[in-house]
Amino acid sequence: MPKFAENLDMELSFDFHSPVEPLKFNLFEKYNLTVHIKRDDMIHPFISGNKWRKLKYTLLDAKKENKTHLVTFGGAWSNHLLATAAAAAKFGFTSTAYVRGESVENQNLNLCKLFGMELKFVSRENYRNKENIFNKYHRQDSTTYFINEGGASVHALKGCVEIIDELPFAYDHIFTACGTGTTLAGLAIGVKNNRLHTRLNGVPVLANGAFLYEDINRLDNTIKDVMLHTDYHFGGYAKTKPALLTFIKHFVSKTGILIEPVYTGKMLFCLFDLIEKKYFPPNSSILVLHTGGMTGILGKLDSFGFNH
């Protein structure tokens, strides 16, 4: 087996392209709306979307503290786990993930292992207290660095703020899907820092998503003007319904932009539904954020019924 040089001196940054593209649908023209999509899904095949945004300053902090081993948490189809595994390999870290639930194999976890991540499965009950897991198995190792589920942290918030700085101009509305609320909170800080009058709209992908108001406030208690649209979860996290799947097939076939039913698909369904309900004044400009994580669609392809 060939021996490879260590990768620990690589800079924790890379050139990426996240363009803003127009979306063209008759519905938008009907109500005289301008809609663009920011393609954070194009940042990297595996460290894509808001996953890189959340990891960037987290990994810089780990390097600053001379940590070399990343320990994180997620479900079996977690985009965050795959992004962390790929980022660890790219930037010279080792990685371990604690996976919620019974031991399983799937394409996502196999990719994590291919990037060198060690996987450990824990019961759903034990998984609830991630800091206990970290303290029990890693606290005595000074090289380990804790990364929360989904990458949520103050460092992640800093990375999401930068999205606003990259936009070509100000929009009346910005939409993003929400899991932990970190991306939405980062956008809100970016809007505030740039003194914009943009209205921020979050679409929780979990049932009863109004709790995100409190989570966002904990991340930054100066955030005020955000709107959560909580009726578009389709049954809860990673749940779906025929109407959502039909919408996704139509959107992808008309735009060539791949979306999935866990995050971005729900957010865009919400946008189209609100437009049909005349939610936006004429001449409004709207930006939707494609938060990436497209490998998550692998666990949902059977739902589309292509083999029937």
Secondary structure, DSSP 8 states (H G I E B T S, - for coil): -------TTS-S-------EEEE--HHHHHTT-EEEEEEGGGS-SSS-HHHHHHHHHHHHHHHHTT--EEEEEE-TT-HHHHHHHHHHHHHT-EEEEEEESS----HHHHHHHHTT-EEEEE-HHHHT-HHHHHHHHHTT-TTEEE--GGG-SHHHHHHHHHHHHT-SS--SEEEEEESSSHHHHHHHHHHHHTT---EEEEEESSTTGGGHHHHHHHH-TT---EEE-TT-STTSTT---HHHHHHHHHHHHHH-----TTTHHHHHHHHHHHHHTT-S-TT-EEEEEE---GGGGGGTGGGG-TT-
